[in-house]
Amino acid sequence: MRAAVARGLAWVRANPWFRIAVSPPRALSLAFLTLGGFLAGVAFWGAFNTVLEATNTERFCISCHEMQSNVYAELKGTIHWANRSGVRATCPDCHVPHEWTSKIARKMQASKEVWGHLFGRIDTREKFVALRRHLAENEWARMKANNSLECRNCHSADSMDITRQAPRAAAAHERFLFPGERTCIDCHKGIAHRLPDMAGVEGWN
Amino acid sequence: MTRFAALLASFALVLAAGSAAQDSSRLTGPTPFTQAPPAAPLPPPVKDDLRRQRNYPEQPPVIPHAIEGYEISINANKCMSCHARKFTEQSQAPMISVTHYQDRVGNTLGGLAPRRYACTTCHVSQAQVTPLVGNGFVDMDDLGETDRRPRRQP
């Protein structure tokens, strides 16, 4: 074992690329390397965030027909698509966390969706409907775990004036939302897309 | 001659049909039926949560709240999230009537009978609008017989 490690290290040391990487530069100045490195870093970071933001738009989401003809088509006609004040929720507003670390974590999870797209897991309406319960449960679990953070990015309980709500809504929010007994997604399922078969889901008959 | 009579009869028929079309325009409003005026905006629903009196005992109670976006499909029934027996404590909503537990031959089931599943077939939300046609309905209590208690035998 030790011999194998020593052999590996010797190979790395003997590698000409490694020698170039660890030896001081002969032709390039320190200023070029520091400033150039800084500028390259800026360019890399800018490009990274630009691409990240580009994948965080509704246009990108519905560039796959699975999204365009299923969930996006169902979003149309709901209150999050058109309403009296004209504030619209787009796909990433609800499905991608806004905070950077969580966003990167979600983006890494979403790489599985690319796999699913390439191998056609929901490339027909029938396949999508058959998998809908599973997909919905993923989202319910995520929103339950983060206390409906994506809802609360816009809908703040602190700013919610229940005297301006219908009595039924006011009573429910006062009893379940404000004490923290329930979170948004517990009651507000299926508000932006059609529901899967709800047999056995808590709160549904 | 018979041909002439048939022609006359068909002419009369066309005239009669024309006058019937004029009658029907009273329901469609002042715009001629050949034009398609823009639809009037949907009035906002009544949502004061006050139960309305039924006009007769068998009338399905009307819905005093908004039901926009409530899914009633093969997958889910949003109404039952509040009006099912087991959710009435948390929702304080009226429970579905026991008649809704019976199938069409009178067997009492453990829950909502399939034939009662489509709530909005009978129960509808309300809006403040002017009726298009008059309604001559008279409440049974207004028919004159005010005292309906059974008479005691002397």
Interface residues (C-beta under 8 A of the other chain):
Chain A: T78 I79 A166 P167 R168 A171 A172 R175 F176 C187 G190 I191 R194 L195 P196 D197 M198 G203 W204 N205
Chain B: K47 D48 D49 H65 A66 E68 G69 E71 S73 I74 N75 A76 N77 K78 M80 S81 A84 K86 F87 Q90 S91 Q92 G111 L112
